[in-house]
């Protein structure tokens, strides 16, 4: 199974289970995450969800580029990231046990709380693939200084865990062995409180930042569709798979 489900009291633990592919997000894995989140959200006995990655190489390396090169990008409207960002009822904690890259970074950003291993890092390499990080990465200026967000988005360079903690992008930075136990403990503590009050608190806090958010996402998806229809997305994926430098099309700035 590309996503495993475990029950810990009132908590559901969803684990991206593709360690051989650094937990890359192919269609099957994205579908498994969406199904797991949907099922948990409908279960009255589940009060919180924890998402993590299998193994010790990565939380998630993002979209599976082999699949992207052959069948294109998955439908964003059915992705777990969209589900999480559109009023998902339960608190969700990301236990980031390793690097979270591209879509893996955006998945962590879509969660309510983030606990990160001290050796891990975030990055947005999409520009090096001819696409853009429209599932949350391009909204980083809402959570980081603009200069830092642009550095991540334009260079594709890493944001180490310690720096992410200093910037307030994550809740805790811990030794790797403590990340998942801490996330499960936080989920248990959340489950001790009033479910109605937890839902109301989460809803109201998210609404504080949600003005115009739907319009921004629709525009981001429109821009992404245009990029995917152009030559650079195809060239970016091909160059990655062929282990060579991409040959980009000339820019059109008219």
C-alpha positions as CSV (number, residue, x, y, z in Angstrom):
1,X,0.0,0.0,0.0
2,X,1.3,3.4,-0.9
3,X,-0.4,4.9,2.1
4,X,-0.9,3.0,5.4
5,X,-3.5,3.7,8.0
6,X,-3.0,3.2,11.8
7,X,-5.4,4.0,14.6
8,X,-3.9,5.4,17.8
9,X,-6.9,6.0,20.1
10,X,-8.8,9.0,18.7
11,X,-6.0,9.7,16.2
12,X,-5.5,8.3,12.6
13,X,-1.9,8.1,11.4
14,X,-1.5,8.2,7.7
15,X,2.0,7.2,6.4
16,X,3.2,7.8,2.9
17,X,4.7,4.4,2.2
18,X,7.0,4.7,-0.8
19,X,10.4,4.8,0.9
20,X,12.1,3.4,-2.2
21,X,10.9,6.5,-4.1
22,X,11.5,8.9,-1.2
23,X,7.8,8.9,-0.7
24,X,7.1,10.6,-4.0
25,X,3.5,11.5,-4.7
26,X,2.1,9.5,-7.6
27,X,-1.6,9.3,-8.4
28,X,-2.1,6.2,-6.3
29,X,-0.5,7.8,-3.2
30,X,-2.4,11.1,-3.6
31,X,-5.6,9.1,-3.9
32,X,-4.7,7.1,-0.8
33,X,-4.1,10.3,1.2
34,X,-7.4,11.8,0.0
35,X,-9.3,8.6,0.8
36,X,-7.7,8.3,4.3
37,X,-8.4,11.9,5.1
38,X,-11.9,11.7,3.9
39,X,-12.7,8.5,5.9
40,X,-11.1,10.0,9.0
41,X,-13.1,13.2,8.6
42,X,-16.4,11.3,8.5
43,X,-15.6,9.1,11.6
44,X,-17.0,10.7,14.8
45,X,-14.5,8.8,16.9
46,X,-11.5,10.3,15.1
47,X,-10.5,13.7,16.6
48,X,-7.1,14.3,14.9
49,X,-4.9,13.1,12.0
50,X,-1.1,12.8,11.8
51,X,0.6,12.6,8.4
52,X,4.2,11.3,8.0
53,X,6.5,9.5,5.6
54,X,8.0,6.0,5.8
55,X,11.7,5.4,6.2
56,X,14.3,8.0,7.0
57,X,15.1,9.4,3.6
58,X,12.2,11.9,3.2
59,X,8.8,13.0,4.3
60,X,8.0,13.3,0.6
61,X,10.1,14.2,-2.4
62,X,7.0,15.8,-4.1
63,X,5.2,14.8,-7.3
64,X,6.5,11.6,-9.0
65,X,8.3,13.1,-12.0
66,X,8.4,9.7,-13.8
67,X,4.6,9.7,-13.8
68,X,4.4,13.5,-14.5
69,X,6.5,12.9,-17.6
70,X,4.2,10.2,-19.0
71,X,0.7,11.1,-17.9
72,X,0.9,14.7,-16.7
73,X,0.1,16.5,-13.5
74,X,-2.7,15.1,-11.2
75,X,-6.0,17.0,-11.0
76,X,-5.5,19.5,-8.2
77,X,-9.2,19.6,-7.3
78,X,-9.0,16.0,-6.0
79,X,-5.7,16.2,-4.2
80,X,-5.2,15.9,-0.5
81,X,-3.7,19.3,-0.4
82,X,-6.9,20.8,-1.8
83,X,-9.0,18.8,0.7
84,X,-6.9,20.1,3.6
85,X,-7.0,23.7,2.5
86,X,-10.8,23.8,1.8
87,X,-12.2,23.5,5.3
88,X,-11.1,20.1,6.4
89,X,-12.8,19.6,9.8
90,X,-10.1,17.8,11.8
91,X,-6.8,19.1,13.1
92,X,-4.0,17.7,11.0
93,X,-0.3,17.5,12.2
94,X,2.5,16.9,9.8
95,X,5.3,14.8,11.3
96,X,8.1,15.9,8.9
97,X,10.6,13.1,9.4
98,X,12.9,14.1,6.5
99,X,13.2,16.5,3.5
100,X,9.8,17.8,2.2
101,X,10.3,18.9,-1.4
102,X,7.9,20.5,-3.8
103,X,4.5,18.9,-3.3
104,X,5.8,17.3,-0.1
105,X,6.5,20.8,1.2
106,X,3.1,22.0,0.1
107,X,1.5,19.0,1.8
108,X,3.2,19.9,5.1
109,X,2.1,23.6,4.6
110,X,-1.5,22.4,4.2
111,X,-1.5,20.8,7.6
112,X,-2.4,22.8,10.7
113,X,0.7,22.0,12.8
114,X,4.1,21.0,11.7
115,X,6.7,19.1,13.8
116,X,10.0,18.8,11.9
117,X,13.2,16.7,12.2
118,X,16.3,18.8,12.8
119,X,18.1,17.2,9.8
120,X,15.2,17.9,7.4
121,X,14.7,20.8,5.0
122,X,12.0,22.3,2.8
123,X,12.5,23.3,-0.9
124,X,10.5,24.3,-4.0
125,X,12.4,23.0,-7.0
126,X,9.4,23.5,-9.4
127,X,11.0,26.3,-11.4
128,X,13.8,23.9,-12.3
129,X,11.1,21.6,-13.8
130,X,9.3,24.3,-15.8
131,X,6.3,24.6,-13.5
132,X,5.3,26.5,-10.4
133,X,4.4,25.6,-6.8
134,X,0.8,26.6,-7.1
135,X,-0.5,24.2,-4.4
136,X,0.6,26.4,-1.5
137,X,4.2,27.3,-2.4
138,X,3.2,30.5,-4.1
139,X,1.2,31.6,-1.0
140,X,4.3,31.5,1.2
141,X,4.4,35.3,1.4
142,X,1.4,34.9,3.7
143,X,3.6,33.0,6.1
144,X,7.1,34.2,5.5
145,X,8.8,37.5,4.7
146,X,8.5,38.2,1.0
147,X,12.2,38.1,0.4
148,X,12.5,34.7,2.0
149,X,9.5,33.3,0.0
150,X,10.9,34.6,-3.2
151,X,14.3,33.1,-2.4
152,X,12.7,29.7,-2.0
153,X,10.5,30.0,-5.0
154,X,13.0,31.5,-7.5
155,X,16.2,29.6,-6.5
156,X,14.8,26.2,-5.5
157,X,17.3,26.2,-2.7
158,X,16.7,24.6,0.7
159,X,15.2,26.0,3.9
160,X,16.8,24.0,6.8
161,X,14.6,23.0,9.7
162,X,16.3,25.3,12.1
163,X,15.7,28.3,9.9
164,X,12.1,27.2,9.3
165,X,11.7,27.1,13.1
166,X,13.2,30.6,13.5
167,X,10.8,32.0,10.9
168,X,7.8,30.4,12.6
169,X,7.0,28.2,9.6
170,X,7.0,25.1,11.9
171,X,5.9,24.5,15.4
172,X,8.8,22.4,16.7
173,X,12.2,21.2,15.4
174,X,13.2,18.0,17.2
175,X,15.6,15.1,16.8
176,X,14.2,12.7,14.2
177,X,13.3,10.0,16.8
178,X,11.1,12.4,18.7
179,X,9.1,13.8,15.7
180,X,6.4,11.1,15.3
181,X,5.9,10.4,19.1
182,X,5.5,14.2,19.7
183,X,3.0,14.5,16.9
184,X,1.0,11.6,18.2
185,X,1.1,13.1,21.7
186,X,-0.1,16.5,20.4
187,X,-2.9,14.7,18.6
188,X,-3.9,12.9,21.8
189,X,-3.9,16.1,23.7
190,X,-6.1,17.8,21.1
191,X,-8.5,14.8,21.4
192,X,-9.0,15.5,25.1
193,X,-10.8,18.8,24.3
194,X,-14.3,19.6,23.1
195,X,-14.5,18.5,19.4
196,X,-17.0,21.3,18.7
197,X,-14.7,23.9,20.3
198,X,-11.7,22.5,18.4
199,X,-13.5,22.8,15.1
200,X,-14.8,26.3,15.8
201,X,-11.3,27.5,16.8
202,X,-9.6,26.0,13.7
203,X,-12.3,27.4,11.4
204,X,-12.2,30.9,12.8
205,X,-8.4,31.0,12.8
206,X,-8.2,29.9,9.2
207,X,-10.9,32.4,8.2
208,X,-8.7,35.2,9.5
209,X,-6.3,34.5,6.6
210,X,-8.8,33.3,4.0
211,X,-10.1,36.5,2.4
212,X,-9.6,36.2,-1.3
213,X,-7.9,32.8,-0.9
214,X,-10.2,31.0,-3.3
215,X,-9.6,33.6,-6.0
216,X,-5.8,33.3,-5.5
217,X,-6.0,29.5,-5.8
218,X,-8.1,29.6,-9.0
219,X,-5.7,32.0,-10.6
220,X,-2.7,29.8,-9.5
221,X,-4.3,26.8,-11.1
222,X,-5.0,28.8,-14.3
223,X,-1.3,29.8,-14.4
224,X,-0.2,26.2,-13.8
225,X,-2.4,24.9,-16.5
226,X,-0.8,27.3,-19.0
227,X,2.7,26.2,-17.9
228,X,1.8,22.6,-18.2
229,X,0.5,23.2,-21.8
230,X,3.8,24.8,-22.7
231,X,7.2,23.2,-23.6
232,X,9.1,23.9,-20.4
233,X,7.1,21.5,-18.2
234,X,7.8,18.6,-20.6
235,X,11.5,19.6,-21.0
236,X,11.9,20.0,-17.2
237,X,10.7,16.5,-16.5
238,X,12.6,15.0,-19.4
239,X,15.9,16.7,-18.3
240,X,15.4,15.4,-14.8
241,X,14.9,11.9,-15.9
242,X,17.7,12.0,-18.4
243,X,20.1,13.6,-15.8
244,X,21.0,16.6,-17.9
245,X,20.6,20.3,-17.9
246,X,17.2,21.5,-19.3
247,X,17.0,23.4,-22.6
248,X,14.4,26.0,-21.9
249,X,12.2,27.7,-24.5
250,X,12.9,31.4,-25.1
251,X,10.8,33.6,-22.8
252,X,7.8,35.5,-24.0
253,X,7.3,38.7,-22.0
254,X,4.9,40.6,-24.3
